[in-house]
Amino acid sequence: MSNLAVDPTGPDATASWCCRPLGKEELSAADAERIAVMFKALSDPVRLRLFSKIAAQPAGEACVCDIQDVGVSQPTVSHHLRKLREAGLLESERRASWVYYRVAPGVLAAMAGLLSPTG
């Protein structure tokens, strides 16, 4: 049974999750690969800060103009946001000249479930 299905092939990749904590059963090679994509995307400090800024927004989404102050240039912020989208962690929507980001549905609960000792 698959714990996680992430299609990292495009900018509109989405996460679809099951409910098995990592310690409940051995991961298949495919599941390990999919989960590693997610953790690899979050392993960069800038990406982790951007993801955190978006996840902490009361409205559930953030304009790139409001989250780009992470100590790197705007093109680098765009690169990191693209990597987070490709990993299935974020969704984005262009409105006029700005792009708004939100955490993909189910991602936070799925990460908590993966890391939960009880499930």
N, C-alpha and C positions, 0 to 999 in steps of 0.2 A: 504494500500500500504506500502511496506517495505521500510524504509529509509536506511537500512544497512543490509548486509548479511555477516557475518563473521563466518567461520567454525573454531572454536578454538580447534578442535580435533586433529590436527596434526601439525608437524613442517612446513609443506608446505601450511598452511592455507592461503587463499587469501581474500582480501577485495573486495566486490562488492557493489557499492553504488548507491543510487538514488540521488535525488537533493533536498529533503525537509529539510529546516532549522528546528531546534528543536522547534522554536516558531510558526511555521505555522500550526501544527496540533498536537493533543495529540498522544504520542507514544503508540504503542501497548506494551503489556508485552514482547513479543518476541524481538521487536526492542530495547526496554529499556535494555534488557539483553545483546543483541549483542553490543550495544554502550557502556554499562558499562564495558564489557570485554576490549574494546579499552582503555577507560579512566583509568581503573584499571591498565592496563599494563604501562601506562604513568605516573601513580601517584607516582611512586618511583623515587626519584631524580637521581639515577644512571642510570635507564632506560631512563629517559627523556634526560639526557646528552648524552647517547649513541645514542639515536634516533636523537637528534639534530646534533651530530657530523656527522652522516651518511647523514642526509638530507642536510647538508651544504657543502658536498663534490662537487667540481666543476665537477668531472667526473660522479657524480651520484651514485657512489659506493665507499666503503671503505674496505680495508683489516683490519681484526681484529687486525693485528699487528700495525696499525696506529691509532686505536681508543681506545686501552685498557688502556690508562693512565687516569683513572677516580677515582683513589684513593682506588681501591679495588683489590683483587687478580685476576689473570687470570681465575681461575675456576669460580669465582663469576661473572666476566664479561661474560663468556660463559653462565652461568645460566640466566643472565638478557637478553642477546641476544636471547636465546631460548624462553623466555617468550614473547618478542616482536614479534618473528616469530609466535608463537602459537596464538597470538592475531590478526594475519593477518596484522601487521604493517610493517614487514620487510620480504624480501626474501633473500636467501643466496645461494651461489654457492662455492663449494670447487674447488680450483685450486692448484694442487700439495699439499703442506702441509699447505696452508693457506685457510681461508674461507673469502669470500668477501660478504659484505652486501649492500643492496640497499633498499630504501623505496619502499614498494609494490605499483604498479601502481594505481594512483587515490587517494591514502590515504591523501596526503596533501590537495588536492582540496576538497575532501570529508569532511575533518575536518573543513576547512574554510566554506564550504557550510552548515554544521551542525550548526555552530556557527554564521552564518551570520543572521542579523536581517531582511534582505530583500530577500535573496535567489536568 
